[in-house]
């Protein structure tokens, strides 16, 4: 089976270069548990923005949708960086965890 996201590794290379710059410029040690902690921080920011977007906080609703999009980008990129740091092959994981259901769905459609 082909990779579900064939450009993923190249994309993560680009993110890592940006993250490496961040570490250099701001003097941030990104080792150890940094990725999981940063991912959790970004999820908190996404939650705050989502609450604003849905009118459930004191934050400005007018710009909240844009903030939700930006925080989703942060969460996704931090997750990809964490996978790289931990040596996780996300293409393999996606294939095993999600895409296996395509075979089941195909079989179900033939049985119907």
Beta strands, then each sheet from edge to edge (+ up, - down):
end
